[in-house]
Amino acid sequence: MKILIFGAKGQVGTSLVNALKAIEDLSLCALDREDCDFTDTQKIKEQISLIRPDLVINCCAYTAVDKAESDEITADLVNHTAMETIGKETHKLDAPVIHISTDYVYTGEAKEPYQETDETGPLSVYGKTKLLGDLSLTASNAKHIILRTSWVFGEHGANFVKTMLRLSEGRDEINVVSDQRGRPTYSGDIVASIVFFVEQIRTKKAVNWGIYHCSSNGETNWYEFAVAIFAAAKVNGLINKSMKVNPIPTSQYPTPAPRPLYSVLNTQKLEKTLGHKIPHWNIGLEKVLSFIKAEK
């Protein structure tokens, strides 16, 4: 089985490549941005035509949420047009697509966890372009798995956990937004879900194609997440002081792109498919901190 991975050196892509390398009978073609410019439709077509994969996994996205507000053309090319191209080209080959999307497709006005069937309404350019990408893939290739995730952190790439650790090096006190609620997601939990679907496809089992919410368990806010990061980092010996974290409202931390205030994702559909609950985010946090400690 030949798998083409886009975004192979990103936060999820790096861990995914490592996981898939351990599975026999898989041929991986792992491409990153230097291998295939995601703003170039023709390059994407050429790679798919050349490789003729049995499955495409897309981990590539324009994720600079605030920058996207002033760079909508590039964000749309990467998050939307590229997915439309991938959908059409893979449909010609009868090859399925697994794609990572986001909680930012929702308004954030809900009072209970979002389900896959809930109405979308992105607030930002990033959210809008990601939603257009989802819709384009859905329309162009019936064989697709879209994993909408949230607040991703992991061993590789930039993320909130690493940002907090970096800020702790020069500060004793920090302000963090406390009125945005969601579910932090360990990249390894996303990878485990992708691997599950890869195995289903590889062994020719019946796949329930469509959209799934894929987040680690545990609802929280950014302030509480930061407090947990610093506490665990101190226990792990990564910091030697107690950080003071002050909760502030979103109104005191204005950003170019508005964020959904509530983007908790209901993962029951995915968990039923997987046959087990997705681990709590604090388990992933311990894994990431252990990895960082070992790297030092």
Sequence and secondary structure as in RCSB ss.txt:
>XXXX:A:sequence
MKILIFGAKGQVGTSLVNALKAIEDLSLCALDREDCDFTDTQKIKEQISLIRPDLVINCCAYTAVDKAESDEITA
DLVNHTAMETIGKETHKLDAPVIHISTDYVYTGEAKEPYQETDETGPLSVYGKTKLLGDLSLTASNAKHIILRTS
WVFGEHGANFVKTMLRLSEGRDEINVVSDQRGRPTYSGDIVASIVFFVEQIRTKKAVNWGIYHCSSNGETNWYEF
AVAIFAAAKVNGLINKSMKVNPIPTSQYPTPAPRPLYSVLNTQKLEKTLGHKIPHWNIGLEKVLSFIKAEK
>XXXX:A:secstr
 EEEEESTTSHHHHHHHHHHHTSTT EEEEE TTTS TT HHHHHHHHHHH  SEEEE      TTGGGG HHHH
HIIIIIHHHHHHHHHHHHT  EEEEEEGGGS S  SS B TTS     SHHHHHHHHHHHHHHHH SSEEEEEE 
SEE SSS  HHHHHHHHHTT SEEEEE S EE  EEHHHHHHHHHHHHHHHHTT     EEEE   B  EEHHHH
HHHHHHHHHHTTS SS  EEEEE GGGS  SS   SB  B  HHHHHHHTS   BHHHHHHHHHHHHHHH 
